[in-house]
Amino acid sequence: MFVRTKKSPKTDKISVQIVKNIRKDGKVRQVIVRHVGMAKNEEELKHFKRLAEYIKADLESEYQLNIFSSEVIAEQAIEARKRQEGKEKELSVNLKELREEQRITVGIHEVYGVIYRELGFHNLLGSPSRKVAVSKALYNIVMARIASPGSKRRSVKLLKDDFGVRLRLDTVYQMMDMFEDKVIDKLKERTYRAARELLDQEFDVVFYDCTTLYFESFQEDDLRRNGYSKDNKFNQPQVLLAILVTTEGLPVSYEVYPGNTFEGHTLSNALDELRSKYRINNVIFVSDSALLSKENLSLLESKRQGYIVGARLRNLSNSLKEKILDKDNYHPLKMRVKNQEVNTGLDDMESEYSVAYFDLDENRRLIVTYSPRRATKDRLDREKALRRLKKRLEKSKNPSDMISNYGYKRFLKIEGESKLVLNEEKLELESRWDGLHGVITNRKDLPLAEIISQYHGLWQVEESFRISKHDLRIRPIYHWTPRRVRAHIAICFMALSCIRHLEYRAVRLYRKLSPEVIRNELLHVQMSILKDTKKGRYYAIPSSLSEHTKGLYKIVGKKISTRPFEIK
């Protein structure tokens, strides 16, 4: 098996394919195993060849036997569809004898299952041929988490009702209890390696962020601790989750900390892990202002670590704030920024900025940008908040309620003994900050545009948290033992990795589609399972396919037929 490039005779495009030699009629012929993509230029050609080598390596190491025995009709149907590709034959049936046994969803398993395997998750718990039940449980629970996240009990029911897969709940818990430290280390190593091999480069920028995950419980232990909650669940135990992703949004690693850990204190651990486990040294940490403290910046500098962190402009000294608000200190800067709406189909957008920079000391530089688009958004957001505030002022019978709310308090002042009114002077000062944003960095050698662009890329990790919190519903957590808590988070991280890798493939090989669009498209790939009540045979009638679905199957190298077939 090898990678072949072939120039199209009709266009200047170059096709990148994975092919293998077969002997037929005494002659050696080349057969296409996977069509990877059509390159329009040298950059695309280089990328597609890297992707082809990555896919080829997985195909060459593919486990030859079926991972799981076909215990259920859904697995039999999926395997039967694979076998009948290109071998469609006439079916002779009496329609009057046919009865629908079940309608099952197969798109999630057929497409995300390829990504799951290529990431090396299929044998995470050991050889699938020896640990069939737990390997099958892990695979299907991850697929269920992608399709429609919920509790493990709900996932087992979903798999049975909608996917034709039968799992025992006690087997799922048995699988979760196998997530000891070495299994989680193996998961992180494979996720890191998959991202590195796909991008074919060492990471020079890593985005880092933390969030809190709360429990439907009020009992603490060594891992579940009360602490500062980003969900305002201050009376409930929580854990702290930190995620590292690449500039392309591919997950690199994650770490779980006790819930009372200060977010900034996770940084040293992340640095040590990057260097010891993954041998990453020359990396720029990009994070929001949560990591902005003298201690954290000093820690990064002591380890000779580059960083770009968000700045709290209004907390700076008065003299520096005067310089920031002085328009004469700014000059125009035109640059391209990543389009954050992955489902719009738009490429990177060109934006106009005004930029100023101020050296804080010999190591650190403050870079402030002004964006007209951001200024408009800031103004509209404030006006919306003020409309809500005015309504509250009209209805409120207790002014102290308004004063205790910081979001409202900063716009209010007290007249007389108890009358609350809008503070017009504060509002005027507030408007002067519209459109301004700052970062602090120790990489003075980098161009301003590159620093700003890298910080703008922080939305990738924020998007990963959005997917984890909302699409995967990683919180609240319903498990109680530390091992099962860690297993739950590991399963969510596996689902996140599958989602982001397929999304990345779609952008490169097809078009930009959001995880939500991809999931909905694949949930509509279904089969109706029919039984011939007289002959006892089973047949499958696949659903029709949308253009997006065809594109998704193509980028994972699967040909799919919508013709009915017999399940044998």
N, C-alpha and C positions, 0 to 999 in steps of 0.2 A: 504494500500500500504506500502511495507517495502522492505529493502535491504536484499538480500539473497546471501550467498556465497556457492559455490558448487564445490567440488574437482572433477576434471576430472578423470575417472577410468583408462584412458589410459596414462595420463601424470601426472606430478606433478603440473601442472598449476591449479589455482583456479579461477573459473568463478564468477564474481560479477554481480548480476542482480537486477533489480527492479521488484518486483512481486506483484500481488494482489490476494486476495481470491475471487472466484466466486462460486455460488451454481448452480450445474447442476445435474439433475436427483436425487435431494434430498441429494447430496453429495457436500462437499466443496472441490474445486480444486484450485491449485495455477496456475496462468497464468502469463507468463513473459510479463511485460509491456515494458521494455527496457533492452537490454543486454549492459552493460557498458564496460566490458573489461575482458581480461584474465591475471591474475597476475602470474609472474614467481617467485617472491620473496616477502618477507614481506614488503619491501618498496613500491613495486608496488601495493600490496594488500591494504596497508594503503591509498595510493593515490586514487585508484579506488573506495574505500569505501567512501572517502570524496567526490569524484566527484558524486557518486551515490546519496548520501544524498542531495547534492546541486541540482541535477536534480529532485529528488523526491519531494523536497520542492516546486519546480516550478510546477511540474505536479499536485500536490495536490491543489495548489491554482489557477489552470488553470480556466480561465473564460469559462463557459460551452457553451455559445452561440457563434456563429461565430462573430468575431470582426466587420467585415464589411459585409454589405449586398452584395449579389452577383449581382452587377450592370452590370458587363462586362463579356464577354465571357472568358477572361483569368482566372478570379476568379472562374467562374463556372467550368472551366476545371480542375483547381487545386483541388477544393472541390470534384468534381466527381471522380478524381483519388483516393483521400483519401477513398471515400465510396466504391469503387470497389476493394480495396485491398483484395485479398483472395477470391473474389466473382466473378471471371471472368466467363462470360457466352457467349454463342454463339451469334454472331451478324449476322443477315440476312439483307444484303444490296445489292442493285443493283449498281455496280461500275459505270455504265454509268450515273447514276443520281447524283453522288457525284461531288462537286466542292469545291476547297480549298478557304475558306473564309479568313484565316490568318495563318501565321506561327509565333508562339510566343515563347519567351524564358521564361522558368519557373524555371530553376535551382537556380538562384539568390534568388528568393522569397521563394522557397521551403526549401532551406538550411539556408541561412542567416536569413530568417524569423524566424526560430526556435531560433537562437541566439538572435535576436532582442527581442523576447518575453521573453526569459529566463533572459535577462539583465533588464527586467522591463520597457522597453521603450514603450510598447504597450499602456499604460495608463498614459503616462507622462503628457499629456495635459488634463487629466480628464478621466472620464468613457467613453470608446469607444462607448458604446451603446447610450450615450447622445450626444457625439461630433463626430459623424460618419465621417463627411466630413473632418474635420481638422486632426483627428487621421489617417484616410486613407491617407491624403495628406502627413503627416509626414513620415509614414511608407514607402510609395512609393518613396518619394524624397530621403530618406536614401538609399533605395535599388538602385535607379538610380545613386546615388553618388558612391556607391560601384561598380556598373556595368560599367559606363562610365561617369565620372564626367564632368560637364559643367555648364552653367548658368541655372537658374531655368526654363527659357523659353525653352532652349534646352532639359532639363530633361523631361519637360511635353511632348514634341514632341517625345523623345526617348521612353518614357513609352507607348505612343499611338502606335507608329510604330512597336516597337520590343517586347513589353511586353503585348500588348492588354489591357492596363490600361488607362482609360481616366480620366484626371484631368483638372480642370479649373485653369488657372494661377492665377486668383484672389483669389481662395481658397488657393493656395499655399502661397500667400502673407498674406492672413488672418491668416493662420497657423503660419507664421513667426512672425506676430505681437503679438501672444500670448506668445512669449518667454520672459516673464517678469522675474525678478530676482528670484522669488520663484520657477519657472519652471526650471531654470538653476541650482539652488541649489539642487533641487530634482534629476536632471540628474547626478550631481556630486556625490551625496550621493549614488545613486543606482549603479553607476559605481564603486565607492570605495567598496561598500558592496559586489558586485558581485566578484570583485577580491579577497577580503579578504575571502569570503565564499568558493570560489573555491580552494584557497591555504590553507584554514583552519589554518591561522596563522596571527598574527600581523606582520606588515612589520617592518623589522629591517634595510632594505636598501631601499632608494628611489632615483632614478635617476632624475635629474633636469636639464632642458635646456630651452633656449629661442630662438625664431626666430622672424623675422619681416615679416609682411604680408602687401603688398602694394595694393593700389586702382587704378583703371583706372579713376582717377579724380585728379584734382589739388586743390580742395577746402578742407580746414581744418575745424574741429569742435572740441568739447571737447575730443572726442575719437580719431579721425583721425588727427594725428599730423606729421609734418615733423620731421625726426630724423635720427640717424645713421642707415643706411640700410644695411643689409647683402646681399641684391640683387642689390646694387649699384643704387637704385632708389631714390637718394637723393632729387630730386625735386618733389616727389610724396608723399602725405600723407600716413601714415601707422599706424598699430597697432602692439603691441608687444604681442606675444603669448608664455606663459610658460606652459610646460607640465611636469607632474610627472608620472613616470611609475615604475612598480616593476622590480625586477631582471629578471623575466620571460617575461617582455615586455608588461604586461597587464596595460592599462591606469588606473591611480588612480584618477587624477583630472587635471584641467587646469585652467588658469586664463588669462584674457585679460586686457592689460594695454594701456594707451595712447601711441601713437607712439614715443613721445619724452622722454619716461621713460628710464633711464639708466638700462641696464640689471641687474646689481648688486643690484639696489634698489628694485627689485621685491622679493628679498630673504626674507626680514623681513615679508612681506605679506604671503609668502608661509609657513613660519614657524608658524605664528599665525593660518593660516587656518588648517594646519595639527593637531595642538593641540586643537583648539576650536571645529572644525567641526568633526574631525575624531578621536580625542582622541589618537593621535599617539605622543608619547614622545621620546621613545628610538629608534631613527632612525639615520642612517648615511646618510648625504647628499653626493651624488657623482655628480660632475659637471666638465665641462672642465675649461680651464683657464680663461674664461670670468668672473667667480666669484672671481678670485684671486686678492684681494686687501686687504690692511691692515684693512680697515673699515669692509669689509664683514667677514673676518676671526675673527675679534674682536667681531662682532655681533654674529656669531655662538658660539664663546666661552662664551660670556656673557650669552647666553641662554643655556649653557651646552650642546651644540649640537655637535655631532660627524660629521666630514667631511673628504672627500677625494677629493681634487681638483687638476686639472692639473697644473703643474709648468712650468713657462717660464724660462727654464734653462739658456738661453743666456742673460737674464736680471739680473741675480744674480751677486753678488760681484765677483771681479776678483779672490780673494783668494779662494772662494767657487768653481768657475769655474775650477780653477787649480786642486782642489781635485776631481771634477767630471770627468775630463779628465785623471786622473791618474789611469791606469789599475790595479795598485797594491791594490787599495781600494775595488776591486770587488771580490765576491766569487760566485761560481755556485749555481743556484737554478733551480730545475726541478719542473714544476707544470703543471696542466691541465687548459687550457683556453677554453672558450666557442667558438664553431665554429660559425662564424658570417655569413656564407653562408647557409641560412636556407633551400635552395633547393638542396644541394649537397647530402643529405642523410648521411653525416658523423656525427659521434658523437663528443664529446669534444675532442680536440687535445692536446697532450702532447708537451710542448715547453720547450726548454732550454734557460735559461736566466743567465746573470751575474748581480748581484745586489749589490748596495752599499747604505748605509744610513748615513745621517748626521743630528744631532740634531741642529735645528736652535735656539731653546730656550727651556725652561722647558716644554712647551706645544707642540711645533710643530716639526715635523720630515720631512725631505726631503728624499724620496726614489727614487733612480735612477736605472733603469734597462737598460741592453744592450741586444739586440736581434740580432743574425746574420741575421735572415730573414728580420727584419726591416732595418738593415744596407744595405742589398742588395737593398731593395725597395727604400730607401733614395738615394742611389747612382744612381740607374736607373732613378729615377724621376729627379735628378739634371742633369744627362747627357741628358735627353730628353729636359729639359728646355734650356740647353746650345746649343743644336742643333738648337732650334728655335731662340735663341738669335743671333747665328752666321749668320743665314739667314737674320735676321732683320738688322744686322750690314752691311751686304753686300748690302742690298737693300735701307737702310734708307738714305735719303738725308738731314734729319734734326736730328742731334745728340741730340737735346734737348728733342725730343720725347722719347728717350731711358732713359735719365736721370730722367724724370718725372715718369717713371714706377718703383716702388720700387722693384718689382720682378726682374727686370733687373739691376737696379742701383747698387745693392749690389755686382754684379759680374763684374762691369765695373770700369775703371779708365781713366782719361784723360791724354794723352801724348801730350806734346807741347801745342799749343793753343786751338786745337779743335778736335784732333783725339781721338776717343774712342777705347779702347782695353780691352781685358779680363784681369781681375786682378787675376793673377795666385796665388798670396799670399793669397788673400781672399778665393779662391777656395780650397786651401790647408787647411786653417783653417776651412772652411765649412765641409770638409770631416771628420774632427775629431769628429764631432757631429753625424755622421751616426749611426743609431741604438740605440741612447740614448733617453730615455723618463723618465720624472720625475713627481712625485706627492707629494703634501704636505698634511699631515694629523695630526690630534691631537689625533688619536687613537693609541697610542704607545703600548697599551696592545694587539693589534691584531697581528697575525703572518704576516710576510712580504708577504707570498704567498697569504693570504686572501685579504690583502689590494690591491695587484696588480690585483688579480682576480676580485674584486669588481669594480675597475676602468675600467678594460677591458669590464665589462658589460655595460658601458656607451653607447656602440653601440646600445643597445636596444632602448634608447630614440632617438638616432640619426636615427635609422631605422623608428621609429614612425614619426619623422619629414619628412623623405624621403617619406614614404607612404602618409603623409598628403600633402606634396608639389607636388609630382609627380603623385602618383597613384590616390589621391583624388582631386588633383588640387585645394587645398584650396585657392591658390592665382592665379591671382589677384582677388580682391573682387569687385563685380559690384554693391553692395548695398550702399545706402547713409545714411539712418537713423541709429543711434546707435543701436536701438533695432534689426533691420534686420541684421546689421553687426554681432551682438552677436548671433542671430539666425543662421546665416550662419555658424559661427564657431562651434556652438553647434551641428548642423547637421553633419558637418565634423567630430567632435569628436565622435558622435554616430556611424558613419560609421567606423571610426578608431577602436572603441571598438569592434564592431562586427567582423571586420577583424582580430584583434589580438586574440580575444577569440576563433574564429574558427581555427586560425593558431595554437594556444596553444593546442586545443583539438586534432588537426591532429597529432601534434608531439607526444602527449601522447597515443593516441588510434589507430593511423594508421601509418603515417610516416611524415617526414619533407617535407612540401610543401610551397613554397613561396606564398605570397598573390596574385602575378600575375598569378602563375600556377593555384591556386584555382579558381580565377575569370574566367580565360579562360576555365577551365574545366566546370564550372557551366553555362557559357554563351552558351556552346554547348548542354546543356540539353534543348531541345525544344519540342514543340508539333505542329503538323499540324492540324488545325481545319477545318473539312470538313462539308458541309451541303448537306443533301439529298434534292435536289430541288423538289422532288415529295412529300415526306412525311413531309418535314419541320423539320426534326430531325438533330441534330448536333452530330458529332463524333470527337474523337481525336485520332491521331496516334502519340504516343511518339517516340522520337528519341532513337537510341541505346545508351548504356552507356559504358564509358571507365572504366577501373579498378579503376582509381583515383576517378571518380565520384561515383562509388559504395561505395568506402571507405568513402567518404565525407558524403553521405547520411546515412551510417551506424553509423557514430559517432554522428549524431544528432538524432539517433533513428528512422529513417524513412525507411520503406520498400517501394520499388518503382518497379512498373511493367512497362514493355515496350509493353504490349499488348494493341491493340486498344480498346476503350470503348466508350459508348454512354454518351453524356453530357446531364444530366437531370436537 
